[in-house]
Amino acid sequence: MRRWVVKSFGEPKDVWSLQKHVEGLEPGPGQVKVKVEACGLGLPDVLMSRDNYPLTPPLPFTPSQEAAGKVIAIGEGVDHSLIGARVVGPTLFQSQAGGLAEDCLMRASGTGDGILSGLLPIPDEMSGVEAAGLYIPYQTAWVALVRRAKITKDDVVLVLGASGSSGNAAVQLAKAKGARVIAVAGGPHKVAFCKNIGADEVIDRRQQDITDAALELTGGKGVSIVFDPVGGKAARAAFNAIAFEGRFVVIGYASGEWARIALPETVMKNISLLGAMPVGWTADQVLGAHQDLILHWQERAIDLSSSQVFDFDDAVTAATHIADGKVEGKVIVQMPAEQS
């Protein structure tokens, strides 16, 4: 088996190495072994390489928190019917068995203990690349918009980092739910990307003030939902453009710092601050979200073809692409056709 390994902390280009002829993994109780078709990479993989992420595994570890592929072996207590099934799910990256390998390990079912729940079925017509691009970004967007913000067709959603993986998912899911979407991105290429994935309007943060532009686009009323995976100055500007009874959904801090919002600021406008992360939910809850997302995909309301796809041997290039802030959509690493 071949796998990418992080042996020391630093930038991916300096510390990621490809290991060949590695002994294969064996699934433990409640686990499955998956022959990887494609896996997802994200900013957390870069942050883990820098030892700057809460869930960083002990060294040495294999990156990638999510993967898609075929179940080829099962551990004790796992239903034999899973053998041969095509699935997508969270890898056991914290146990040094991430998805950036020819084979990876996953839990057969979730536990609701703060880790993404277990395996989910892939429709026959969905490719491994599409499935790997669906899992974490769209589960994140679904938890944020549907479960936490209770999105409706009457909402105006401001999506920060809209050209990134979770932002792309949020734009498309919000549109699928019938809401109006204002995307925020930096530079003409990312602005064009956001328009192509269906954003109603796009604010170029390099050329426009986010607060002023959002208020102008809403006739001074403000936006009803902010989806914030960015934090920092952009989050502060988005908060200043939120409407009465608006919902500010905190996802992450891609800028390097969390949104700075004082609690008293929420009172006069009855603003709700909501944390959102696709962890801790039961397997049935995650499956319900997955089924809703699959339905939108089948109806072509969600397009999973916007990922940036790299070959397995070019995984370091993919990670560097993320580290350099060049992401548009989700970054996917695919296995060679003869091995996937």
N, C-alpha and C positions, 0 to 999 in steps of 0.2 A: 504494500500500500504506500501511496505518496501522500504527504501532508505538509502544510506550511506550519512552522513553529516559531514562536517568539521565545528566545532563550535569555534575553536581557531587555531592560527597559530603554526606550528611545524612540526615534522616528522609525516608522515601518521600513523605510528604505535602508536603514542601518541595522535593524535587529530582526527582520523577518528572513527566514531561510527555508528552502525547500528540502525536506527529507525524503529520500527514496528508499525503497525496500524495507519499510518499517513493518514490524509485526502487526498484524491486524487486531482490531479491537474486538472484545467479547462482551456482549451485553450482560449486565447483572440482573438481579431480580427487578421486575417491573420495567425493564428497559428493552429497547429494540436497536438493532444495527441497521443502518440505512445506507444503501449505495447512492451516493450523492449525484443528482443531476445538475443542480445549481444551488448556490448559497448566496446569502445576502451579506454585504458589508455596510457598515455605517460609521458615523462619528464615534460611537462607543468603542469600536475596534481600534481606532486610532488612539483614543484616550486610554484604553487599557494598555496599549503598547507603551504609552508614556507614564503608566502607573498613576493615572489621574481619573479613575472611574471607580465608583463604589463597589462594583461587582468584579473587579479585576481578579482573575484566577492566579494561583501560585505559578511561578515559572517552573518548567517551560510549559506553554500552553498553545493550543491551536485556535486561531481567531474564528469568528463568525457565529453569531447567536441564532441564526435561523437557516434552515436548509430544506430542500425538497428532493425527493427521490423515492426509491423502492425499498421496502422492508425486506432484508435478506436473512435476518436471524433474530430470534427473540430470546429473552431471558426468562427465568422462572416466574410463573404466575401470569404470563402474557398469553392472550388468546391466540391459538395457532392460525386462526383465520386472517391474521394480519400479515402473514408471510405472503409476499408478492404484491401487497397493496402499495399504491402510490400515495405518498403522504407529504404534508408540509408541517413543520413544527419547530419548536425551540430545541437547539442542540444542548448537550451537556458541556457547554464551554467552560463552566466553572469547575468542571472535573477534568479539564484539559483536553476535552474531546469535541472541539468546535467543528463547524461545518466546512472549513477550508481544507478539505481532505477528500480522498476518494471514498472513504467510509466515515460515518460519524455515528455517535450514539444519541438517542433521544429517550425521554420517558414515554411509556405507552399511554399514560393518562396523567392529567394534572393533579396537583395537590392543593392548590389555592394558598400556598405558603409564601407568596411573594415572588414566585417564579412564573413565567408564562406557562399556561397549561399545555397539555400534551398534544398528541398527534391529531391532525385534521385531514380528512380525505381530499384528494385532488380530483376534479372531474377529468374524465378521459381526454377531453378536448383541450385541457389546459396544459401548457408546456411547463417544464420544470423551471425555466427562467421566469415565466409569468407568476408561478406559484411562490417562488422565492421572493419576488417583489411584492407580493400581496400580504405576507404574514404580519410582520411587525409594523410596517408603516400604516397599513389599513386597520389593523386591530387598534393601534394607537389613535388613529383618527376616529374610529367608531366609538371607542370608550370616551374620548373627549367630546365629540359632538352629539352623539346619540344618547349615550348613557349619562354623561355628566351635564352637558349643556341643554339637553332635551330639545334639539334643533327642530324647527318647523319650517314650512315653506315661506313663512312671513319674516324669517330672520335675514339680517344682513351680516355676513360673516367676514371679518377681516383676518386674513391668514398671513402671518409673518413667516419668513423663510419659505415662501410658497414654491420655490423651485427645488427645494430639498426633498428628501424622501417622505417625511411625514407631512410636510407642507403640500406636496403634490397630491398625496392621498387625501388630505383635508379638503383641498380645492375640489377634487373630483367627487368625494363623498357628499360634501355640502351641496354641490350642484345636483347630484343624484337624488338628494332629499328635497330638492325644489327651492333651496335658498338662493339668495343673491350673494355673490362672492366677490370681494375686493381682495386681490392678491398684492403682496408686497415682495419685491425682488430688487436685486441690484444689477443694473446694467442692461443694455439692449437685448443681449442674447437671452438672459433669464426672463426679461419682460416678455419677449416673444414666446418663450417656452410656456409661460403661464397663460398667455392668450390661447396657445394651441391646446392646452389641456382643459380649457373651458371657463377660465375666470371671466367674469363680466367686465371688470375693470382691473387695471394693474397700476400700482403706484411704484415708480422707480425711486427707491430710497436714496439713490445717488444724485438724483436731480430734483426731487420734491421733498417737502416736509410731510412726514407721514400724518401728523395730526391735522394740519391744514387741508391736505388732499382728501383725507377720509371724511372730514366734516363737510367739505365742499361737495363731495360725491353723494352725501346723504342729506343735502339741504340743511346742514347745521344740526341735524338730529343726533348723529353719531351712529355707530355700529352696535348691533345687539349682542354679537359674540366676537371675542378675540381669541384666536388660536395661536398660542405663543410657544414655539419651540426654540426661540432665539434668546429672549431675555435682554438685559442691558438697555441701551438707549432706545432701541427700536420698540421694546416692550413698553417703556415709559411713554413714548410718543403714542403708541396704540391705546394705552390706558386713557390718555387725555382725550381720545376721540370716541370714548365709549358712551352709549346712550343710557338714559334712565332705565333702571332695572336690567342693565346689561350684564353679561356673564364673561368673565375674563378667565380663560382656561390655560393653566400653566402646564407646559409639557416638558421644557428643558431649558438649557442655557448654552446654545451653540455659540453665542457671542463670548462666552467665558465668564459671564456673571448672570445671576438670576435677576428677574424683574424686581425693581425697587418700588414697592407700593406700600404705603403706610396704611394701616387698618382704618384710621379715621377718614381717609379719603373715600372709602367705599360707602360711607353712611348717608350723606345727603342725597346721593343719586341711587341708593339702594342697589349698589353693584355687588354681584356675587363673585368671589374668588374661588376657583375650582381647581384642585389638583387632578391630573389625569395621567395614568400610566397603565398599560395593559398587563398588570400583574395582580395576583391575589384573587382573581375571579375563579369561579368554579369551572370545571370542564364543560358543563352544560351551558354556562353563560358564554364562554368563549366559542363553543360550537354554534350557539344561536347567532352571535355576531358574524361568524364565518359564513353561515348559511345566508344571512342577509347580504353580505358582501358578494358572495358567489352569484346570488340572484341579480344584483346590480351589474355584475360583470357579464352574465349571460344576456342581460337586456342591453348590453353595450353602453350602459351609463357610466361604467368604469372601464378605462383603457389601461391595460398593464403593459403596453408596448413602449412606454416612455422611459423604461429603465436604460441605464448605461451599462452595457454588457462587456465584460472582459474575459479573456481565456484564463484557465487555471494557472498556466505558466506565467501569466502577467499579473498575478495577484498583488505584487508590490506596487505596480503601476496603478492598480485600482485603489489601493489604500492611500497612495500619495495623491491621487486625484481628489480624494476626500479631504486629506490634510490640507491641500492647497485651496480648498473652497470652490472647486470646479463642478460640484455635483449638480446635475439636473435630473430630478427623479430619483430612483433608487439605483445604487451600484450593485450589480450582480456579477458573480464569478461563475462561469459555466464550465462543466467538465467536457473533455473531448467526446465527440459523438459516440465513438466506439466504446467509451467507458461509462457513459451516463445512462 
